[in-house]
Amino acid sequence: MFPETAIVTGGSSGIGAAIAARLSDEGCQVRVLDLGQGFDVSDPHAWAAIGPVDLACLNAGVTTGEGDLSKLTDSSYRRILCANVDGVVFGARRMSQVMSPGSAIVATASLAGLTPLPTDPIYSLTKHAVVGFVRSMAHQFESRGIRICAVAPGIVDTPLIDQTRAELEEAGFPLLDADEVARCVVHLAREGQPGEVWAIQAGREPEPFRFANVPGARHRSGESAGRPPAH
C-alpha cells in the first residue's frame, strides 16, 4: 500500500484534517505538523527534525482577509508569507534531503494561484508562488525519483472562510467539502505526474490544469530559439 507513512502540515483542521483522516482510514501512519501542536512550518530548525516519509502533504495555510492593500498590516503580511510560502519551501527542501525514490509531495495551492482574487490579493500572491514553485521544482525532484505536484481547490467549507461564509451561503454559492480535496490529494500521491496542478471545483471532477504556452523567443532571422539553457 502506498503511502505507508505521511506528514500533513496544518493537519489539525480543514483540508489538512481531512487528508490526515483519509490517509489514516487507509492504514497510513500519519504525523500531523501543526502550529497548534507546536510545529511552525516557517521554522527551518523545526524541519530539521523531520525524517523520511512516503508522502509529504504541504498543506498549512492562512489568509489575510484583507482586500485593501493600504490597510494590510506588516504582521499580517509576514504571517501569510511564513505559513503559505516558507512552509512549502522549507518542507520541500527537507523532503529533498531525506525522501527515498518513489516518494511523493503534494502541496495545497488554490484556484487563487491560477486566477486573480481581488478580495485577498496577498493570499493570491502566495498561492501563485506555490504553483510556480511546484512546477519549477518538478524536474529536479523527478531526477531523484520523487514526484511533486499540487492541488488547487476552489472555495472549501473550512474555518478559513468563516468571515465570508454568510455572504457565500446567501448567494447560494456551492462549496467544496474538505474530503473532496483530500481524495484528490491521495490520488495525486499515487498517480500524479511531476509538476501537475489539479483544479478542484464543487460539482465537477478534479482535473489537471492546462497552462497556456508563452510566446517563444526568436532569433532576428525569425528562427525559433527553443528553450533557454539550463543553469
C-alpha positions in Angstrom: 0.0 0.0 0.0 1.2 3.5 -0.8 1.7 5.6 1.2 2.6 3.8 4.4 3.9 6.9 6.2 3.0 10.6 5.7 3.2 14.0 7.2 0.4 16.6 6.9 1.2 20.2 7.7 -1.8 22.2 9.0 -3.4 18.9 9.7 -5.5 19.8 12.7 -8.4 21.3 10.8 -9.9 21.9 7.4 -8.3 20.3 4.4 -5.3 19.1 6.4 -7.5 17.2 8.9 -9.5 15.6 6.0 -6.2 14.5 4.4 -4.9 13.0 7.6 -8.2 11.3 8.3 -8.4 9.8 4.8 -4.9 8.5 4.9 -5.3 7.1 8.4 -8.5 5.3 7.4 -6.5 3.6 4.6 -3.9 2.3 7.1 -1.3 5.0 6.7 0.8 6.1 9.6 0.2 9.9 9.7 2.1 12.6 11.6 0.3 15.9 11.8 2.5 19.0 11.9 0.5 21.9 13.1 1.2 25.3 14.8 -1.4 24.4 17.4 0.7 21.4 18.4 3.9 23.5 18.5 5.3 22.9 15.0 6.0 26.1 13.0 6.3 25.3 9.3 8.2 28.5 8.7 11.0 27.4 11.1 13.8 25.6 9.2 15.1 24.3 12.5 11.8 22.5 13.2 12.0 20.9 9.8 15.5 19.6 10.5 13.9 17.1 13.0 11.6 15.6 10.4 12.6 12.3 8.9 11.7 10.5 5.7 8.1 9.6 4.8 6.4 8.2 1.7 4.2 11.2 1.3 4.5 14.8 2.4 1.4 16.9 2.2 2.5 20.6 2.5 -0.9 22.0 3.3 -0.6 24.6 6.0 -2.0 28.0 5.0 -3.8 31.1 6.2 -5.5 34.2 4.6 -5.2 37.9 5.4 -8.9 38.6 5.0 -7.9 42.0 3.6 -8.6 43.2 0.1 -7.5 46.8 0.6 -3.7 46.8 0.3 -3.5 50.2 2.1 -4.9 48.5 5.2 -2.6 45.4 5.1 -0.5 45.3 8.3 3.1 44.2 8.3 2.4 41.4 10.7 -0.4 40.0 8.6 1.8 40.1 5.5 4.7 38.3 7.2 2.4 35.8 8.8 0.9 34.7 5.5 4.2 34.5 3.7 5.6 32.4 6.6 2.7 29.9 6.5 1.9 29.7 2.8 5.3 30.1 1.2 8.0 29.4 3.7 6.1 26.3 4.9 6.1 24.8 1.4 9.7 25.8 0.5 11.3 24.6 3.8 9.1 21.5 3.8 10.1 20.6 0.2 13.7 21.3 0.9 13.8 19.0 3.9 12.0 16.3 2.0 14.5 16.6 -0.9 17.2 15.7 1.7 15.5 12.7 3.3 12.9 11.2 1.0 13.6 8.0 -0.9 12.9 7.4 -4.6 9.2 6.5 -5.1 8.1 9.1 -2.6 5.7 12.0 -3.3 5.0 15.5 -2.3 1.6 17.2 -2.7 1.3 20.9 -2.0 -2.0 22.7 -1.4 -2.3 25.7 -3.7 -5.6 27.2 -4.6 -7.6 28.4 -7.6 -6.4 31.8 -6.3 -3.0 30.7 -7.5 -4.4 30.3 -11.0 -6.7 33.3 -11.2 -7.0 36.7 -9.6 -8.5 37.1 -6.1 -9.3 40.8 -5.5 -10.8 40.1 -2.1 -7.4 38.9 -0.8 -4.6 39.7 -3.3 -1.8 38.7 -0.9 -3.3 35.2 -0.5 -3.4 35.0 -4.3 0.2 36.1 -4.4 1.3 33.3 -2.0 -0.7 30.6 -3.9 0.7 31.8 -7.3 4.1 31.3 -5.6 3.2 27.7 -4.6 2.1 26.9 -8.2 5.2 28.3 -9.7 7.4 26.6 -7.2 5.9 23.2 -7.7 6.1 23.4 -11.5 9.7 24.7 -11.4 10.9 22.0 -9.0 9.2 19.1 -10.7 12.3 18.1 -12.9 14.7 18.4 -10.0 12.6 16.2 -7.8 11.9 13.8 -10.6 15.6 13.3 -11.2 15.7 12.0 -7.6 12.7 9.7 -8.1 10.3 11.9 -6.2 7.1 13.3 -7.6 5.9 16.8 -6.6 2.5 18.2 -7.6 -0.2 20.4 -6.3 -4.0 20.7 -5.8 -5.7 24.0 -6.5 -9.2 23.9 -4.8 -11.9 26.5 -5.2 -13.7 27.7 -2.1 -13.7 24.9 0.5 -16.0 24.7 3.5 -13.4 25.2 6.2 -12.8 27.7 9.0 -10.7 29.8 6.6 -14.0 31.1 5.0 -15.7 32.0 8.3 -15.5 35.7 7.5 -17.3 35.3 4.2 -19.4 32.2 5.0 -22.7 34.1 5.5 -22.2 36.0 2.2 -21.5 32.8 0.3 -24.5 31.0 1.8 -26.8 33.9 1.0 -25.6 33.9 -2.6 -26.1 30.1 -2.8 -22.5 29.6 -3.9 -21.6 25.8 -3.9 -18.7 25.0 -1.6 -16.3 22.1 -1.8 -16.2 19.6 1.0 -12.7 19.2 2.5 -12.8 15.4 1.9 -13.2 16.1 -1.9 -9.8 17.8 -1.8 -8.3 15.1 0.4 -9.5 12.5 -2.1 -7.7 14.3 -4.9 -4.5 14.7 -2.8 -4.4 10.9 -2.2 -5.0 10.3 -5.9 -2.1 12.6 -6.9 0.1 11.0 -4.3 -0.3 7.7 -6.1 -0.8 8.6 -9.7 0.0 12.3 -10.2 2.6 13.4 -12.8 5.5 15.6 -11.8 4.6 19.3 -11.8 0.9 18.8 -12.3 -1.6 21.2 -10.7 -5.1 19.8 -10.4 -8.0 22.2 -10.2 -10.9 21.2 -7.9 -14.3 22.8 -8.2 -17.6 22.0 -6.5 -19.8 19.8 -8.7 -17.0 18.9 -11.1 -14.5 16.1 -11.2 -10.9 17.3 -10.4 -8.7 17.6 -13.4 -5.1 18.8 -14.3 -5.0 22.4 -15.2 -3.8 23.2 -18.7 -1.3 26.0 -18.6 -1.1 28.1 -21.8 2.3 28.3 -23.5 4.0 31.6 -23.6 5.3 33.1 -26.9 8.8 31.7 -27.6 11.9 33.8 -28.3 13.0 34.1 -31.9 16.3 35.0 -33.5 16.4 38.1 -35.7 16.2 35.7 -38.7 12.8 34.6 -37.4 14.1 31.1 -36.4 12.8 29.8 -33.1 15.3 29.9 -30.3 13.8 27.0 -28.4 14.2 26.7 -24.6 16.9 28.7 -22.8 19.9 26.6 -21.5 19.5 25.1 -18.0 21.7 26.7 -15.3 
